[in-house]
Structures are given as C-alpha cells and as structure tokens.
C-alpha cells in the first residue's frame, strides 16, 4: 500500500497544516499539557519529508511491507485529527446558523432571550468553559488524534533506517517535481500522427464489396468484421475514431460502443441502441432490446458498428446473441472491433460465420513518434530553440518504441522541466530497462504518475471509482473532488475551490492522464467537451489507489477490499446480498459513497442501504441514481457531509439536511408533496455553493455568499424574496431569475449590484409582461450585467425599446443572446460590434420591426453593420412585424425563421473591412410560415457559393411563395429536403435531368405546386434515399416505374397521403428494401381497389372466362403497412404480401369487415394489428385464433362490436377502446364466453375496465406494468 503515498501523497505541508490547526483548536479550548507534543511533532516534520521523498513506486517494492503499516498509521492519525477539527468547525457554523435562524424567523420573545444568552456567552472564560463542556467528546478525540500522531512519528528513526539505502537511487527525483509550469484552461488540441497506411486499409475494407473466402458475395445476414489488434496504448481507439470521422462523410451511420471488461449482452445491446438513436432505451430485457434494435437499424442505409476495447474470447454464445439483431442490417454494413487479443477476433468471426480479418498495429514509425513526442514535450514551442533537448528528446522517443500513449505521457511529463539534466536522467534511469512490452509500458506510466504533484496524484487516484471509459464533464468531476475533500485552499486562499480543481484537471489533461473529447451537435456549432481515461490509465489508477479507492461491480468483490477504503462506488447494488451491503459499514473512514443500481430496488434492500449510510460518520459525499425515496432521519449526524446528490428524499431527510452546516452541494427533490417550513433554513448554510431543491424561492439566499449557481430564483415582492437579496452573491457564475414584474422600484434593482458581479457567465431575466410597461425599461436599465457576461436571456420584457446597456453594446463578450416573449419590443440596435456573439435567438417578439438602422438592411452586403460578424446560429420565430432582415454573415451555420413577416429573404455578405472571403459553413436553412414571402430571388438560396454546403433545407407553409429558382442539383451536400404547403411554387427554369443531388437521403413533398412532378421525376439513381413522403401531390397520377424504384436501394420508408389523383402504384413492387409503407386518403386508388373487389366477387368459379392477368413477380416484403380501408389490399403488389409484421387500418364508416384472407396469408409473421375508427365494424373474423404470431391488438371506436372471438395463444395485449356497454359488461362476468376469451391474455383494456392475467385491476396498476 506504500504506492498510495508515493510522491508525498501525505505531504508534510498538509501534515503541518493540520498539526498547526489542531493545536490552535486545543489552545482555543484551553486544553493543557500539549506543548511538548507539539514541539516533538514539528521536529519530526523534516524526517517525515525524507521518508516521503524516498517512497518511489519503482524502488519501494522490496521494502513495501515494512513501510505499509507505518504509512497507514500516519495517514489515519492525520485524518483522525482532520475529522475532529472538522466537527469543531461544524459547531461554529451551527452557532452562526442559529443566530441567523433566530434573527430571521424567531418570535420577539425568542429574539430577546437569544440576545441575553449571547451577551452572557461573550464573557470569554464562561464561553470557553461552556464549549469545553459541550464539545468535550470532540476535544478528547482531537487530543487522542494528536497524541496518536506523536506516537506514529516517534517510530520515524526505524523507518529512516529501512529507507536510508534508497536515498542515492532517488537523488534525482526532486528535479522532476519542481518547475511545473502553470497551465491555463485552454487545452492543447489532439493531433493525429502516423497510421496513414492503416487508416487507408480500413477505409478500403469499408468501401469494398462484401465477399467470402471464395470471392462470392457475402450473405446479407452476415456482417463483415475487421479486428484491429495491438498492445494497450498503441492507438487502436484513436485510429478507429479517425476512421469514423471519415466514414460520417461516406454515409455510414456510425455506432460506437466501448465494451471494456464487461461483456454483458443485454447492456451492450442497450448501448448500441443508445448510440444509434441518441437516447437511452426504455426497455431493460434482452428480447425487447433486440426487437427495438432490429427496427431502428432499418432506418439506416449502412451502419458502422465500432466495438472498442473488447476482451471476451471464451463464450461464443454471447457473441451470437449480440450479433443476432445486427444480421438484419443492409449488406453494406460493417463491424470494426479493437482488441489486444487475436483470440477475441477469431471468436467474433466464428460467431458471425465469416473468415477472420485482422489488422495488427505495431509501434509508430520512428520519425512519427519523434514528431508526436515533440508535439507534447514542446507544446507549441519550436524544438529548434532547444537544440540540446531536441537531441535528447529524439533518443527518448526512439527508446519508447513507438507507443503513442507512453510517448504522450512522457512528453507531457518532461514539459514540466525543460532542463537537459532532467531529460537525460529520465533517459538513463527511467528508461534503462524499457523494451516496449506491456509491463514496460505500465512501468513507465507508474513512473510518470510518481512525478505528478501531490494534489494531482490524489485526484487521479480518485477516478478509479468510475467505470472504465466513463465520460465525465469538468464540472461534475471537479465538484466531486471538492465534495470528497480532495481539494484545499490551504496554499492559495484567493482562488476558488472550483478554479483549483479545474487547474488540476487541465494539468492532468496536459500530461495525457485524461483525454479530451468533443461532442458536436448536428447542423449547429454547439459543442460539449467531456473527458475520459484511457484503459491503461484506468488500470494504473486502480493499481495506485489500492486500499484507498474501490469500485464494486458484483457479488463477492467487497470481501477483497481493505478496511482502509475511503472512496467507494457500488454499481449494481441490487445484485448484492443484504450481508454484503451491511459489510460496507466496516469501512469506518469512508468519505465517498456512490450507490448505483436499477431505478428502483426492493424496500428491504433499500432500508439496509439507508442504515449503512447513516452509520458512515466520516462521509463527505453521498450520491445515488436510485429512484427510491431516501428516509435518512439521522442524516444530521453526518457532520462532515458536503455533497448530497439523491433523486428523492423524504421530509425527515430534508429536516436533517438543513443542519449539515458544511454542506456545499445539494441536488435532490422532495419525495412527497408535503410542504416543509424547514426548507427555508437552507438559507442559513453559509458554505452552500450549489443548491437544486425544487423552487429556490422557497428559502432566502441573501446569506449564501459562496453560492456559485442560482437557478429558478423567484422574486415575490412584498415580504417575500426580492431582487436585492442577490446583492452580496459576488461569486455567482450562473443566475436565473423569474418574476421581474414583482420588482417594486429601480432602487431595489440597483441594490442587486448586478454590474459588479464580474464572474457571472450566464444570466437569465424573466418577467410576465401582459401590457406595455415603461417601468420594465427603467428596471432593466438598472439591472445592467457586468461586461464579462457570456450568455444572456431576456424573457417577458414589457418595454418598447432596448435597455441602454444593449443599445450601447456594453456587453461585448456576449456569446449567446436569447430574447423571448417580449411583446412590445419594437427595435433592436445594430449588433455588428458583438464580435464574440455566436448564437442569436429571437422568439415571440410580435412588435419587432427591424434590427439595426433601417438603411442598413439587405441593400448592403456588409455584415458588420447590423449583425454579429461571427454568428453561427440565428433563429427567428413569431416576429410577424419583422419585414426584412439585415445581410447575414458568411459564418452562419444554422439559419431558421418561422412565422416571420418577411417580404424579402436575406442574402449573405462579406465583411466590409476585410478582403478575405470566408468559406461557406451553412448547413441548415429552415423557412416556415412566412405568409408574406412571395419570392426567393436574390436571396442566399441563389448564392451558389453558400448553397453548395447546405445539408438540410425546409420550406413549409409559405402559401404565397411563387418564385423559387432553387438549383438543387448544385447543392452537392444536400441530405434532406422538406417542401410542404407551398401551393403556388413555380419552376422558373428548365428542369435538368439530374434535379436532385446523389447525396439525397430524405424527401418530403407536400402540396408544393409545380415542383411536385420534377421532384418525383428526379428519383432515379438516388441510392442513399431512405425516406420519401408524398402528400397532397395532386399532379401525381402514378408512382415511379420499376426501373426507378429498383435504383432506390436504400429506401425504407414510404408515405403516400392524400394524393387524390393517384390511380396506379407503378413499380412499387420493385422496392425490395422497403420496411414501412403508408397509403391513405388516395381516393382514386381506393376506387381501383374497390372495383377489383367487386370483379372478384362477381366472377364465378367455372371456366370459359378470360385468361388471368399475369402479375410481375414482386420484391416487396414490407414489415409495416398502414392503410385507411381494406379494399386497397386487393391491389398488387399489396395483395401478395406474406411477411407483414404490423398492420394499421385507419377505417372509418365504410369499413364493415376486416380482410380475413389477407390476414391469414400473413399469419406467420403478423405481430401487431391496429384497427382505428371502426365505427361500422360489428364483428371480428372467426379465424382470429389462426393468427399464430399476433401479440398486440388494438380496436378503437368500435361501438357496434358486441362479442369477441377466440384469440390466438400468442396474444399478450388487447385494447378495445370505445366499445359497446354490452360488451364491457359481459367481459366483466366471470366464466362468461367473453371473459373466457380474454382470461389468458396478459393485459386487457376494454372500455373502462382493466385486466391483468384474467383478474380485474386498477388503471394505475395496469399502467405500471
């Protein structure tokens, strides 16, 4: 366990700090006979320093057992003193809170009584005597802790003897620990070095045809797999990520799942679904997840599934289960797998039934590794300026054998000390035995860890409690470090804890102990940064934190953990036995507890969890994702608790929270509807920095001077919360205020001292303005924010003109501006000088007439007059008086207008003060409900330099729009086109053969005038088109031909709605990849179907008739079909369907019966049947029981239905909504024919009755299952 202390993890500075603090407390309370102990401890500090300097992970192995006991005793003694001091400080905070409570909430009598007691206590000798009596237990504990520390340090000479011989070999280490250059929050961007050949090989594999070993085309139910194999740290993941970036442009749907050590098929299937759809699936069982995955994969043309860091090489059946739903993907889909073991690649290929394909990656080429080392070691500086270091750095890079991770870590470490001696010592000693094996790599990583400063080591070790590949934000991690007590202001009182934590994280990133990742949201430039640890770094963190941190992920794991554990995460608490959960109590010094599990666990298990938490007296941080309501009436006894993050808590827990005077963060909600007066006392917790509990307006915040974020604060007026309460909250970073209409005067607004809050980065003002109010203008003028503000939202402002500080552009650092529901705001000033502004939202400003000077509108191409020159996103909605917009900046990425009174669509222009042309970044343009817009001529949509990058174009509900000279064929990147309800659209030029670009993926044409036929006529060869919607296209009389539909190899979803002149389905039967088809409200097509029904019924069975018409063979085998009347099922190719899984019939008064013959021919596959608005339906087919795969049946509006047939045994859910009273009554009679027909169905809802497995139940129970 000595490795936990390597590099001075229990630094003498920290020990000295707590010793001095301890003696200060003892002196304050007149604890005597401690002077000799103090002197001995201070004399021992230099000797302790010597021991801790020598404790090196490379050299202590032989003496580790000898050091262990002493080091743990040392830490325990220091922390026992720390806990005792913490309790004494708790009592001081309690006294302060009590003063606040009486002065704020006490009666007149209690205030007088409190004043008398306080005056008596001010007699110092009496006060000290009283405190000595009330705190005698804590003082005794502190004295014993100090004496225990004295006892531990008395053994220092024997420990020095053991470690003396290590001095020489450690003599150079101190150099590495000095001169660690300060780092800022800006991180060095990641850079990809080498691997070009490997990347090209993977891309060739992705784009070639799928063939087996004999060269034959591979069956569509086998997905090709390529396994990238290499040692840890060789860059397998980075290579895969680089390929994915390229493949996004090649029309693959990239699905990324990090597997790591846990190969659980259910969990992995869920992760695949989450990555594919961008949302966590609701299902938890494997069968449901697999069905959902099969359905969702059909949305994609081709998918590229990356399974990163896989270890499973034993159980082939696990792989087979994982691959089962993936086999339904299109033939162009691929699986890319990264692993350290070839055996994994072989097993995965066997499970898929294909040949093993591998790409083994070795170390980087020598020159590439030198470049990588220089990038991290010199960090933006020119290596030529350091000729000696450049030479020795080249030797180090060569010695590292091309391992990218080690090269980055070593480069980041050596950047901390740019001296030749330091670098040379590292080469000669640190890399003396390095040969490039995995053990050698881990040894170098441990060495780099040892050279980290103490606070970086501590925070790095802590991260071993997270799962491997866990993605965390800076805010989340830093707050947890603070909450668990890892970050101290002892060395720098002027810095916030958050600033210190962010610096630590930035340094760990700079030294490659963490990796920065960025999530970019589609069609915008909004980005989110997050951080992960490489799997080798996670392995290192687990190694060096043994005995201090523990992550338990399954039964039996707790037994192997030492009692010294301080930071504990239990994942899957519902899988542990009650005895194992009780065993958590043996960790007497545990400071961090994270409990994870299923959303709800059984009450018995949960009560044990609660009991264990209340016994953890040293707890600093408590966090859980459980949905159970925590009842912790004794939580107030956890005097060290600083961080509470629970989903739901009971009223008695809330009463305890308000007594946690050290509390820094509370994030939880009342688990009952009971309103509690005690909540107001949260306002007495002076240390509170983050509060999220219902409405913040429920408690006063004036004394929370440490508050960093204040959301949902409600100004109430009168004796309630007022705006001036925030005047002293000088450390706020985020502020959200509602109820500005309740601010009584501009003097009250002045008292908020808003322009002095220099740290606020995000500010939101909201009011409820219903009438024009000049008072609002005055108030907002007096609520001017500090110039540093980055994000600003103003909602419900009742003024006519802009506040002075917007008019005068006093907020030039603004990045995001949102103005919403400001009903009377008529004019916005020119925003051209706001060069930092990236995002502009204007929503529901019905009186807004212009932006900037009217003379600066679209007559000029100069963008620096009225709009920010670097704008990324501009969204304008519900501004019906806004007739014209200024010229748009060329930096625009996302432009959206909706319900705006534009008569002219704007152009994009260049800056007037610059000669450089800006490359187009425009990705999305959306125009909705612009009822005065008649032409797009002269707008950005005819500026070829900008339209060529557009990926999404929407033009909807512009009923007066006529002139739209859109050159779709030149929009090379266009993926989605949606033109709806623009009936007057005209084509102003001859339509070229290739009217739509080959990149096209989704088309929706709805009542779009003369564009209907050109759009439908340009479908030939659109190989990537996956969705097509034709709605109210009155000019379309036939669907495209066989040849056209055959070329649409990716089309999976087709909707044809309200095309009243459509009379033939054309080549529909050639759509072999179609999954879902909807045909409704096509009256002429219905007529054709009805006539064929009549012909069939009138024809006899005898001979002598005409030869039957030969119908071409159809490739159509869709999964889901939606129609409005059954007659259409007599039309080919619908008539010949045999494998339909889901059918929806819209019905109506004309539907008197169901298509029994068609249902029976699909009975082997049909799982879901929905009959809607079946007001004329009197009975269901007698052969319903033969639908052997049916598991879901819905009937709505079936008022004439009076009986039910026998249902198939496969049916699990039956819903009959709007049935006759007679049927509902009979179903409720036990052993009646109708009851017998539904008694074996798992869930039945008929009328107002609910049944589960034949037993009637309440709606609440029914919905819960």
Secondary structure, 3 states (H helix, E strand, C coil): CHHHHCCCCCCHHHHHHHHHHHHHHHHHCCCCCCHHHHHHHHHHHHHHHHHHHHCCCCCCCCCHHHHHHHHHHHHHHHHHHHHHHHHHHHHHHHHHHHHHHHHHHCCHHHHHHHHHHHHHHCCHHHHHHHHHHHCHHHHHHHHHHHHHHHHHHHCHHHHHHHHHHHCHHHCCHHHHHCCCCCCCCCCCCCCCCCCHHHHHHHHHHHHCCCECCCCCECCCCCCEEEEEECCCCCCHHHHHHHHHHHHHCCCEEEEEEEEECCCCHHHHHHHHHHHHHCCCCCCCCHHHHHHHHHHHHCCCCEEEEEEEEECCCCCHHHHHHHHHHHHHCCCCCEEEEEECCHHHHHHHHHHHCCCCCEEECCCCCHHHHHHHHHHHHHCCCCHHHCHHHHHHHHHHHHHCCCCHHHHHHHHHHHCCCCCHHHHHHHHHHHCCCCCCCHHHHHHHHHHHHHCCCHHHHHHHHHHHHCCCCCCECHHHHHHHHHHCCCCCCCCCCCCCHHHHHHHHHHHHHHCCCCEEEEEECCCCCCEEEEEECCHHHHHHHHHHCCCCEEEECCCCCHHHCCCCCCEEEEECHHHCCHHHHHHHHHCCCCCEEEEECCCCCCHHHHHHHHHHHHHCCCCCEEEECCCCEECCCCHHHCCCCCEEEEEEECHHHHHHHCCCCCCCEEEEEECCCCCCHHHHHHHHCCCCCEEECCCHHHCCCCCCCCCCEEEEEECCCCCCCCHHHHCCCCCCCEEEEECHHHCCCHHHHHHCCHHHCCCCCEEEEECCCCCCCHHHHHHHHCCCCCCCCCEEEEECCCCCCCCHHHHCCCCCCCCEEEEECCCCCCEECCCCCCCCCCEEEEECCCCCCEECCHHHECCCCCCCCCCCCCCCEEEEEEECCCCCCECEECCCCEEEEEEECCCCCCCEECCCCCCCCCCCCCCEEEEECCCCCCECCCCHHHCHHHHCCCCEEEEECCCCCCECCCCHHHCCCCCEEEEECCCCCECCCCCCCCCCCCCCCEEEEECCCCHHHHHHCCCCCCCCCCEEEEECCCCCCECCCHHHHHHCCCCCEEEEECCCCCCECCCHHHCCCCCEEEEECCHHHHHHHHHHHHHHHHCCCCCCCCCCCCCCCCCCCCCEEEECCHHHHHCCCHHHCCCCCEEEECCCCCCCCCCHHHHHHCCCCCCEEEECCCCCCCCCCHHHHHCCCCCEEEEECCCCCCCCCCCCCCCCEEEEECCCHHHHHHHCCCCCHHHHHHCCCCEEEECCEEEECCEEECHHHHHHC
